[in-house]
């Protein structure tokens, strides 16, 4: 409740807090510089970086988040590239991400959130559902809310698409051309292992789904056969009780 009220007040106070900063606005005013939590922050330029503790957080214009503690935050919307060796916990609404290394989290206006593991360790826990898993290096996965059937919607682990993942990364960070090239080469090298893991996991998931589909088909077929047999019994009983059987 406190976070909801804080975010509401933050939206009302953006104009009042703009003069004190260049790259972001925060609420309460100067809470980030004073390390006062909770602290709501919104990036107001194309690409900026915030540093707190051992964590570096790169955000694009419009990215909004709330620092609950130095190593614990909530992403309200936008794209965030988090770098932390000690580890940081990022809540994305329907899922919570525990990152040690480099992770990119994107949250849309809806409940959908996507996580990409650029390097290190990335664990995921469900906020409203029983979910606990790890996203290996070089892989990504999206999570969303509950569908009309009451099931928790989530994607399948897959490799980070360089055309999208690295494009977002370039927009968020502002390394020199040579350093960016070196990091991209390093990412691609480590992601190859992730691709092998992804292929094995995807194959396993597909096999499970095929097996599950086959079980449902057999169960449905058995149910149809059972109903047909019971219908025959009912017809026979009706004919006997009404003397409709031939003598």
N, C-alpha and C positions, 0 to 999 in steps of 0.2 A: 504493500500500500504506500509505503514511504517513497519507493522508487517511482510509482505511478504519479504521485503528487509532484515529485521533484521534476519529472520530465515535463509535466503539464506546465509547471511554473517556468521551466527552462524555455519552453516555446514562447511564453509571454514576455520573457526578459532578454531576448537576443539583442535587441537594439540597445538596451541599457548596458550590456556587457561588452559590446564591440570595441569601444575605445581602448580597452586595456591590453588587447592582444593583436597580433598580426595574422597568425595562421589559423586561429580557432577562437571560438567563444565558449565560455564555461558558465555553469550555474551551480552553486552560488558564485558570484564574481570572484575571480582569483583563487578559486578552490584548488585548481591543479597546481599552481605555483606554490601555494601554501601547504600542499599535501593534505587537504581536508577532505574526508570521505563521508558519504558518497559524493561524487563529483561528476556532473554531466558535462560532456564535451562534444562540440560539433565542429568538424573541419570546414573552413570557409574558403579554402584555396584549392587549386588543382591537385597538388600532392604535397603533403606535409608529414613530418615525423614528430612524435612525442616520445620522450624518454623518461622512464621512472624505474628506479631500482636497476636491475640488469636488463630490463625490457625496453625494446624499441618498437614503437607502433606506427606503422605507415598507413595513412588513410587518404582517400580521395575526397574531393569536395562533396559535402553532403553527408559524409559518414558521421553517424551519431552513436555515442557510447556512454556508458556510465561506469566510472571506476568505483567499485565497492570497497576495494583495498588495493594496495600497490600491485599485487600479483593476481587480482581477481576483478574481472570486469564483465559487463553485459553489453553486447552489440545490439543496438536498437535497429539500425538499418545501415546499408552501405557495404563497402569492401574494406577489410582490415588485414594487413600483413603484419603478423606478430613474430618477433624474434626474441627469444629468451632461453638462456641455458639453464637457469634455475627452474623454470617452468611457470606457466601462467594458465589460469582457468578462464575460459571465455564462454559465457552463456549466450546461446543463439536462439533463445525462445523454446523450441521443442527439444533441443539437445544441448548438452554441455560438453565443451572440448577442453581437454587437459593437454597442453602443448609444451614440449621441451625441444626447442630447436626452431624451425621456421615453418610457419603455417599461414595459409591464406584462407580467411573465412569471409563468405559473402552472404548477406541476408537481404532479402527483398522486402517489399512492403507487406507481402503476405507472410505466412508462417514458414515459408520455405527457406532453408539455410543449406549452404554447400561448404564443405571443408576440403582443403587440399593440403597434403603433407609434402612440403618442399624438402625438408630434411629433419631428422630427429625422430621424436616419438609423439604420436597424436592419438590419444584415447578419447572415446566417445561414450557418454552416458545419456540415457533418455531422461527428460525432465518429468514427463507425464506418463511414460510407458517404460516397461521393463526392457531396457536396452543397455548393453555393455559390450563394446568391441573396440578394436584398434584399427586405424587406417595406416597401412604400411607406407613407407617412403615412396613418393612418385605416384601415389594413388589419390583418388578423390571420391566423394560420395555425397549425395544430397539427402536431406531429411525434411519432412513436411508434417502437417497436422494429421488429424484423424479424418478419414474419408466417410462417405455416407454409410458404408457397411460397418463402421466402427473400428476399422483397421488402421494402424499407424503406417503412413505412407513413407517409403524410403527407396532410394535407388540401389543400384548394384555397384559394388566396388569396381572402379575402372581407372585406367591410366589418366593422368593429368594431360589434357590436350594442350600441347605447346602453343598452338595458335591462340588459345584462349587464356590458359593459365599464365604463360609468360607475358602475354600482352597486358593482362591485369597487373602483373608484377612490375612491368616497365612503367606503367602509368602511375604506380604507387611510389616506387623508389626513384631516387635521383643520383645513382652512382655515375662515375665517369664512364665513358664509352668502353674503355679497356677493362675496367673492373666489372662492368655489367656483362661483357663478353665472357670473361673468366668464370663468373658465377653461373652463367647460362650453360657453359660447357660442363661445369662441375655438376649442375643439376641433371643434365641429360645423361651423364655417365652413371650417376647413382639411380636414376629413374629406370634404367634398363632392367635392373634387378626387380624393381617394382612391377614392371611390365610382365616379367616371368611369373611373379607371384599372382598378379591379377589374372593372367590366363588360366593358371591352375585353379584359382578360386572361382572364376567365372564358369569353368568347365564343371566344377563340383556343384555349383548352384544350379546350373542347367540340368545336370543329371538328377539332382534332388527334385527339381520341379517336374521333370519328365516322369520320375517314379511316383511323385505325388499325384500327378494328373492321371496316371495309369490306375493308381489305387482308387481314385474317385470314379473313374470310368467303370471299374469292376464292381465297386459298391453300388453304383447306379444301376448297372445291369442286373445284379442280384436282387435289388429292390424291385425292379420291373418284373423279373421272373416270379418273385414272391407274390407280388400283387396280382399277377395273372393267375397263379395257382389259387389264391384266396378268392378271386372272382369266380373261377370255375366251381369252387366249393359252394359259394353263395348261390350260383345259378342252379347247381344240382340240388341244394337244399330247398330252394324255392320251388322247383319242379316237384320234388317229392312231397312237400307239404301241401301243394295245391293239386296233387294227383295228375300231374302233367306228363309223367313218364309213361312211355308206351308199355302196355301189358306184356 
